Every structure is written in C-alpha cells, then in structure tokens.
Amino acid sequence: MRDNALHSTGRLSVLNRLGNGLRATSRRLGPWKLVASVVIVVVAVVVFSPEFFQLRNLLNVSRQSSIVGVAAVGMTLVILTGGIDLSVGSTLAVSAVTVASVLNSGHSVLLAALAALGVGAAAGAVNGIGVAHLGIQPFVMTLATMVALRGVALRITDGGPRIFGSESALLDIFGSGDVMGLPGPFVAFLVLAALGWFVLRYTAFGRYLFAIGGSTEAARLSGVPIRATLVGAYMVSGALAGVAGFMTAARLSVGDPSGGGLLELDAIAAVVIGGTSLAGGVGGMIGTVVGALLLAAVSNVLNLAGVSPFDQFIVKGAIIVAAVLVGARAAKRKVNSSTDRDRAEPWWRTDRFRSDSQSTAATAVQRSQTEHSASGLEKYPINHELEREQL
C-alpha cells in the first residue's frame, strides 16, 4: 500500500510539473498570438484577393487606417484607465465643422487646425471632469457628450455640410498629400502613435494610467493624482479626435456634421484587437497600431472581394467579439498565474509599468505607518489585517 501511495504521489508530481511546463510554454508563446493573427489574415488575403499586395492598394490601406488610428491612439489612453470614450466620432464632426467655419471666415489654415485641436481638447475636458470629479460612469458620460456634440455640429451647419475652398501645404499633407512617398495622414498617425508609445513607456503620466487601470484604490493610496490623470487622458483622447476631424476636413474639403459615424466603435475595436484590455491596466500603443492596420486591411479585402458594405459591419462585429473573448481568456490566465513573476511579456505591449495592486497597497500601508509614527501616535498601532481586508 505504501509503495502504491508513493508511486501515485510521484506520478502526480510528474503530472504537476508537466502541467506547469505546458502553462509556461503557453505563456512564452503568448507574444506570437498576434503574429499568428496577422499571418492568418495575410494567408486569407493571398487566397481571396491577391491584388491586395499591389503598392497602390497598400498605400490606400495605410491612408484608410489613419483617421481611425489617430482616434485609437487617444482611445488607448482612456481604456488603459478602465474607461471608454464614445464621443470621439461626434468630436470629429464638431472639429471638422469648426475647420470649415474658420476657413470660410477668411482665417488661416493654422488657426483652423488649432481650433479643431482646441475644440477636441475641450470636449475631452468635459468628459474627464464628468468622470473624475462628478463620478459619472465613463460610458454614460461619453454617451451624453456624443449625443450633445452631434447636436452642436448639426446646429452650427443647420444640418448640412459646409464646403470650403482653401488650399495650403498643411491641408494637403493631412488630407490627400504624401510625405516621402507615404500618405501624409498615415505619417501623422505613426508620429502620434510613437509619441503615445513614449508617454506610456517613459513618463509618469503613462505609469499613472496603468496604475489607475490596475487598481484605482491602490493608485490612490500610493499618491497617484487620479482626477488629474483621468482628465488628462480624456483631454488627449478628445484632442486627437479633433486632429482626426481636421484630417477628415482636409481630405474632403468639407465640414460634415454627420461625419465620424461609428468612429468610436472602430477605434475601440482597433485598441481591443491590439491587446489592450477593456478592464484597464494592460495594453500598449504598438498593438493599437497593428489593430488599426488590421481593421483597414480587412475592410479593404472585403471591398476587393465584392462583399456588401452591410455584410462588412457583420464581419467587423464578429472580429470585435472574438478579440474581446481572446482578451478575457488572457486576463483569466493572468489571474490564475499571478504568482509567476518571471513570465514573458508580449513584445507588442508596453505594459511594463502596469500596477501590482498588492505591492502598491503594501507600500502605501508602510508609508502610512511611517507618517503615523512620525506624528507621535505610536501608541495607536495600525491594524494591518483590517487594512488588508479593506484593500
């Protein structure tokens, strides 16, 4: 009996080690999941639409991804905090209408661009104040501003498009022009994405975004300025939606109050496909760029294949659902393996600074103990067990 028990125990030990090894292998293969998705899309394109790889078409795809990509850069910052911004499409419309109005008034293109940027930032500030200071849920707050801003755009133009005839190098670059052989809007998208990557990776503001998304309470205890950070995130999202509005107006030479329809959904889809969690705290800018390009590529392939625009919405919806399910499974695996500190991080993410709520909370408790002792209140000891329960 004893030998059988020892044999069973040894077999269980081997199985446990094998299971741990398989889980570790799965985590090491995690960075290649996005690569595998790209490969699958490429193979499908080769089979169904070989003309996709013509240079002219590839440049067209990059141009098509630009406006959604610019909005997705700002959306990434908001989603990293665990929030969402449904107002980017309406912000684009108001910004485009503002550009047309400024140019038709005889002012310079530079002033029109700054006005679009300012209108977007102001809309984002309203969202941020509502979320951070008034405690309104991000979904509800940005849904309200989405409706209100659409009404503002329609009121400014009396419901119709506003055409302008101005010409300048700035309009050409952000519209239909090229920069060193690449579409100007695509270059602007890449530059803004690079700035976003730098902010997330090397600045305190970027670390605050990850901290808030990981655990708002732990971030508060560790001294993160939560309200200011949230307002900043929504302002950046609004400002980039304003840039997208300027790009749209420059490309079409019209301020359309109905423009930007479903832009928020495309931007969210690009962010989610790129690996950023809707729960916040995990994600990065490189994945967002890949997600925007994948969405544009899928739309282009469907167009080349003669798929109806109505059916394309169904395909996009299925892609979003699939991306959310994959992200949820990844988050579940992360929770189950949270004690494994040496797991490899996906190369397309820049979430090295995401917060660990337990360690951050422990640091905050230690800080409070130090301040408690310094104030001469040592005779009232801190109940650490109670604090752990509250955290």
N, C-alpha and C positions, 0 to 999 in steps of 0.2 A: 504493500500500500504506500509505504513511504517513497519507494522508488518511482511508483506511478505518479505520485504527487510532485516529486522533484522533476520528473520528466514533463509533466503538464506545465509546471511553473516555468521550466526552461523554454518550452515551446511558446508559451505566452510572451515571455521576454523577447524571444526572437521575432514573434509577430509584431510586438510593440515597436521594436527597433526598425523593422521593415516598414511599418506604417509611418513612423516618424521620418524615415528616409524618403518615402514617397511624398509626404507632405512637403518636406524640404525641397525636393526636386520640383514639385509643382510651383512652389514659391519662386524658385530660381528661374522657372520658365515663364513666370508672370510677365516680365518685360517683353516677351515675344508675342503676347496675345494680340497687341495692337498691330505688330508687324504681320502676324498671320491674317488679321482682318484686311490689311492693305493688300496682301498677296491674293487673297480670295477675290477682292474687288478687281484687281488687275487681271486675274485669270478670266473672270466673267467678262470684263471689257474686251479682252483679246478674242474671246469666243463670239460675243454678240455684236460688238462694234469695233472692228479693227481700225476704222478711220479715226477713232478717238485719239490715237497717238500722233496724228499729224500736228506739226508745230503750231499751225494757226489755231487749231482746236484747243491745244493745251494752253495757249495764251488766253484764249477765250474763257477757259475754265478758271484760270487764275484771276481773270478780271471779274468773273461772276462770283467768286468766293470772297471778294474784297469787302463789300459792304456788310455782308453777314459776319465776316471775320472781324472787322473793326468793332461791331457791336458785341461780338462774342468775347473780345478781349476785356471789355468792361464788365460783361456779364460774369466772367470768370472770377473777378474780384468779389462780386456780390455773392455768388454761390459759395465761394470758399468760406464766407462767414455764416453759411447756413440760410441765407436769404434768397430772394429771387426778385427780378425786375421785369415786370410785364409791360412797362411803359415805354420801352426803347423804340418800338415801332411808331407810336404816336409822337414821341420826342423827335424822331427823324422827320416826320411830316411837318411839325411846327418849325423845325430848323430849316427845312427846305423852303417852306413858305417865307420864313424870315429872310433867307438869302435873296429870294426873288423880290421881296418888298424893298430891301435895302438897295439892290442894284437898280430897280426901277425908279428909285428916288434920286438916282444920279450919284450915289456914293461909290467908293472904291470896292474892288473885289476883296481886298484885305479886310476892310471893315465888315463886309458881309460874312467873311469866314469867321472873324472874331465874334460877330453877333450870333452866328449859329453855335459856336462853341459856348458862348455865354448863356444862351437860351437852354442848351442841353444841360450845362452845369447847374443852372437854377432849378430846372425840373428835377435833377438828381438830388439837389439840396432839400427840396420839398419832400421827396421820398425818404431821404435819410433822417430828417427831423421827425417825420411821422413815425418811422420805425424806432429810432434810437431814443427820442425824447418823449414821444406820446405813447409809446408802447403798442402801436398798431402792428398787427401781423404783416410781414412783407408782402404776402400775396394780396391781402385786402388793400393795403396802402397803394401798391403799384397798380392794382386793378383800377382803383379810383382815379389815379392820375392818368392812366391810359385812356379812360373814357373822357376825362376833363380836357386833356391835351388834344385829343382828336376833335373835340368841340371847338377848342381855340383855333386850331388850324382851319376848320371849316368856316368859322366866323370871320377870320381875317380875310379869306378869299371869297366869301359869300357862296361857298360850296363848289367853286370851280377852280381849275388850275390857273396859275399865274405865270405867264410866259415872260422871259427876259431875253434880251439880245446882246448882253455884254460879252466881250471876248478879252481874254488875258491868258498869260502863260500859266498862272495858278489854276484857273478853271480848266485849262487843257490838261495839266498834269493830274489833277484829281478827278477829271472826267474821262475823256477818251484818249488822252495822250499816252506817250511812252517815256520811260526813263531807262536809258542804256539798253534798249531792246525789250524791256519788260513793261507791262501795263503800269501806268502811274498809280492807279488805285491799289494795285497789288503790292507795289513797293511801299506805299504808305501803310498798308496793312502789316507788312513784315516789320517795318520800323516800329510801329506801335506795339506789336507783339513782342519785339525784342526789348523795348522799354518796360513792358509789363513783366517779362521774364526777369529782368534785372531788379525791378522793385520787389518781386516776390522772393527772390533769392538773396538779395544783399541789403535790404533796408529793414528798419524796424517796423515800418508800416506793413510790409509784407508778412513779417513774423506775427504781427498783431492779428492780421486776417486769419492766418492758420490757427492761432490760439483761440480766437473767438469761435471759429467753426468747430474746433475740437471740444471745447468746453467753455461756455460763457462764464460760468461761475468761477472756474479755476483761473480764467484770464482776469476776471475782476479782482480776485484775491491776490494775484501776482502783480497788480498795478497797471494792467493794460487799460489805456483810455478807450473804453468800449464805445461810448457815444460818439466821440470824435472820429474814431476809426470807421464806424458804420456810416456816419455822414460822409466821410471822405470816400468810402467805397462806392456809395450811391452817386456821389457827385462825379466821380470818374466815369462810372457807367453812363450817366446822362451826358457828360461832355463828349464821350466817344460816340454816343448815338447822335449828338449834334454834328460831329465830324462826318459820320455816315450820311447825315442829311445834306451836308454841303457837297459830299461826293455825288450823291444822287442828283441834286440840282445841277451840278456842274456837268454831269453826263447827259442829262435830258434837256438842259436849258429851260427848265420849268419847275415851279414850286407846286407840287401836287399835294393837296390836303388829304388825299386818300392814300398817299404813298406809305410804304413801310408796313403794309398789311402782313400779318403773320411773321414779321421780322423777329419778334421776341421768341417765337417758337423755334425758328431756325437757329437763332443764337443759342438758346438753351440746348437744342439738340447737338450743336457743334461742341459745346462745353461738355456735355454728358458723354458723347461719343469719345471725346478726348481723354476721358478717365477721371474727370472731376466729379466728386460725389455730391449729390443734391443735399445730403445731410451736412455738408461742410467739413472743413478741416483737411481734406485730401484732394489733391489735384495739381495742376500746373499749366503753364502757358503753351508749352510745346504741344501737348496733347490737344489743346484748343485749336491751334493752327492746323494740325492734322485733321481734326474733326471737321473744320470748315472746308478744307480741301476735299475731304471725302464726300461731304454733302453736295458740293458743287459738281464733283465728278459723277456721282450717282444721278443727279438731275440731268447732266449733260448726256450720259449714256442712255438714259430713258428717252430723252429727246431724239437722239440719233436712232434709237430703236423704234421710234414712232409710237411710243406709249402715250396714251392720252394724259393731258395735264391733270385731269381729275384722278386718274389712277396713280399718278405720281404722289399725290397727297397721301394716298393709302400706303404706298411704299415708305414714304418718309415717316408716317406714324408707326409702322412696323419697326423701322430702324430705331426710332426713339425708345419704343418699348423694349426692344432687345438690348439696347445699351443700358437702360435702367436696370433690367434684370441682371445683366452681367455685373454692373456696379454693385447691386445689392448682394450678390453672391460673393463678390470680392470683399465687401465690407464684413460679411458674416465670417468669412475665413480669417479676416484680420482680427476680429474679436476673439475667435477661438484660439488663435495663435499669438495673442498679445504678449505672452511671456517670452517669446522667442525674439531676442533683441538683435540677432545677427542676420535677420532676413534681408535679402537683396531688395533694393528699391527699383521700380521701373525707370528705365532711362528717360522716358518722355515726360516724367513728372518732376516737379521741383518742390516737393513737399518735405524737404529735409527739416524744415522748421515747424512742421505741424506740432501742435501741443500735445504733451502727455499729461492728461488731467491729474493723474495721481501724483506724479513727481512735482508738477506745478503747485498743486494744492499743499503738498508736504512742505515745499519751500515757503509758501505763504504762511503756513502754521508756524514754521520755525521763525519767520520774521516777526510774526505777532508775539511769539514768546519772548524774543529779544526786546521788542518795544515794551512789552509788559514788565519785564524785569527792570529795564532802564527807568521806568516811571515810578519805581519804588513800590510796586504792588506784588512782590514775590509771595506774600502770604496768601494771595488768592491764586492758587495754581490753575493752569489751563487744563480743562478736561479734554485730552486728545481723543479719547474714544468717542465722546459726543461730537467733536468736530468732524471726525471721520464719517460718522453716521450722517451728519448734515451734508457733507460733500458728496 
